[in-house]
Amino acid sequence: MSVAKNIPRNAHKTFDEGYIDGYQSLRPDAVPTIPSFSKTPIGLTAYQWGFIIGEDDARA
């Protein structure tokens, strides 16, 4: 799993938006299927967690 590096907090954005942004950061033309929202780890926003999961799924 990637580390929350320079992912903006984007507190007003959702897990789904983060997931799509993270996934498309590695596969820009793909339209991913968004997984169910999972509990956000302490210290991250829902957007950051979605971004991390999206990147990880795009690598798989």
C-alpha positions in Angstrom: 0.0 0.0 0.0 1.3 3.5 -0.8 1.9 6.1 1.8 0.0 9.3 2.1 2.6 11.4 0.4 1.6 14.7 -1.1 -2.1 13.9 -1.5 -4.1 17.1 -0.8 -6.4 16.7 2.2 -9.5 18.0 0.2 -11.7 17.7 3.2 -14.7 18.7 1.1 -14.3 15.8 -1.3 -15.5 12.2 -0.9 -13.8 8.8 -0.8 -15.3 8.1 -4.3 -13.7 11.3 -5.7 -10.4 10.4 -4.2 -10.6 6.8 -5.5 -11.2 8.0 -9.1 -8.5 10.6 -8.9 -6.0 8.1 -7.5 -6.9 5.4 -10.0 -6.8 7.8 -12.9 -3.5 9.2 -11.8 -2.0 5.9 -13.0 -4.5 4.9 -15.7 -5.9 8.2 -17.0 -8.3 6.6 -19.6 -9.8 4.0 -17.3 -13.2 4.3 -15.6 -12.8 2.2 -12.4 -15.5 0.5 -10.4 -15.5 2.2 -7.0 -15.4 -0.3 -4.1 -17.5 0.2 -1.0 -16.2 2.9 1.3 -13.9 1.6 4.0 -13.2 3.1 7.3 -10.7 5.9 7.0 -7.5 5.5 9.0 -6.8 8.2 11.6 -4.9 11.1 10.2 -6.3 10.9 6.7 -9.4 12.4 5.1 -11.8 10.3 3.1 -10.5 11.8 -0.1 -6.9 10.8 0.8 -7.9 7.3 1.7 -9.8 6.9 -1.5 -6.8 8.2 -3.5 -4.5 5.7 -1.9 -6.8 2.8 -2.5 -7.4 3.9 -6.1 -3.7 4.0 -6.8 -3.2 0.6 -5.2 -6.0 -0.9 -7.3 -4.7 0.7 -10.5 -1.3 -1.0 -9.9 -2.9 -4.4 -9.4 
